[in-house]
Amino acid sequence: MSGLIERVGISVFVQMILESWNELFLLLLIIVMQVGKHRDKSNELVSRVKIPLTDELIVFYSAIFVYNLANIITLLYGGHDIAGAYHIMRIGVFCYYLVGAFLTVFFLDVIKRYIARKNNDKGLERVIVGFQLMEVPNLFLLLATPFTNALYSIGSANEYERSWGYYLWQGITMITFLFIGIAAVLYRKKTDRFIKQVIAVAFLFPMAGFLMSLTFSGFNFNNIMVSVSELLMFMLYEKNKTDVALRYGYELEKAKTELAQARLDLMQAQIKPHFINNAMTAVQEVCYTDPERAAELIEHFARYLRNNINATNTSLPIDFKDEVQAVREYLAIEYADTNKRFRFEFDIRCDSFKVPALSIEPLVENAVKHGIDRYSEEGKVVLASFETEEAYHVEIRDSGEGFSLDPETLGKGGIGLKNTEQRLKKMCGGSLGIRRENGWTVAEITIPKPQEVSYDNSNT
């Protein structure tokens, strides 16, 4: 150990120790991020969001590991005269510069991806590509160095010495990082806060390292500053990851709450309090005179409620037969009030097709409540279905004067006829039309036959 210190000097020895510990820390960071990335895929919350810079930081840390390793090799074998030291020294220095060039191009690519492309700025993207191409002369300079000593030289004592090309290399690198800093400042209002913080760290610390290395040639500050920046980047990444997950979790819970409220609103709009009150009052009256009929009414009412609740939990069309059954449950409850004298007829000629849930029964309710006089035998409602070569048709006809067909009326009552019309269109390509015909008000649903329509449930 004393021989090594005597050969390389105390300052270089300290630098080797620091960079060796940093290598262990880098390995830990790489392992932690890889394990975290794998674990995030199975995390129900985090797997739904993309955490920025995850892959980029893993690549960055891996490159820094090689960068530091190459520098440690040059420090360890510099001035050493054992067999093979000459070649190891040259490989280490060459890899050090090569990885340095890669890191510069890599940071430019991050700027291009997260600033230029995010803001759709083609001009900035072209400038970034231009800076990336500036590394080409550096690479030619590096490739020529083993033959010309243009960038650096390895002396007879196997010691690294800078050449004139070193200052050109560092100059291009400093100009590039200065550009990165300027771009980050100019686009600070259009860049995500986390990305800005990472870019600031990537700019300030390496730039400080470049300046100090130019001034003090006996100590490599580049690696020290890069090591500091990698730790800060990891801390920023973990904080941002937590913030993104929490923010997404909050938005997800908010969306679930809004969805639950929307379903509740749908159910409340369909099952009106006064309807429930009237049904329960009718059941109560029948309990004294005909308990068996009261039990039947309760059963009808239970099925009516279950049908409405189930409808709020599905986004798929249901069998038309199920909607007809829902109408029967509704009518059974309506007729519990023996004062109601209206007539209702079924004219079902086909039923092997699907319709959106709560699309037929609400139209029947509108016809009964708003179209006719429910307490007169003159009031009549007919539910009919038939098919043509092109489509299935459902008609709800009432003998009354009908209701206003203006847009405001179509959005009122029950879940709203406008809502029914929209769901028919989205879920099965159907349509709803309302017309007056020979003294009848007719609400007609048209469902194109399956071979002529593509079901679209994505927006329901």
Secondary structure, DSSP 4 states (H G I P E B T S, - for coil): -HHHHHHH-HHHHHHHHHHHHHHHHHHHHHHHHHHHHHHHHH-TTGGGSPPTTHHHHHHHHHHHHHHHHHHHHHHHHTT--STTHHHHHHHHHHHHHHHHHHHHHHHHHHHIIIIITTTT-HHHHHHHHHHHHTHHHHHHHHHHHHHH-SSEEE-TTS-EEE-HHHHHHHHHHHHHHHHHHHHHHHTGGGS-HHHHHHHHHHHHHHHHHHHHHHH-TTS-HHHHHHHHHHHHHHHHHHHHHHHHHHHHHHHHHHHHHHHHHHHHHHHHHHS-HHHHHHHHHHHHHHHHH-HHHHHHHHHHHHHHHHHHHHHTT--S-EEHHHHHHHHHHHHHHHTTSTT---EEEEEES---SEE-TTSSHHHHHHIIIIIS-TTSTT-EEEEEEEE-SSEEEEEEEESS-----SHHHHTSTTTTHHHHHHHHHHHHS-EEEEEEETTEEEEEEEEE-GGG-----TT-
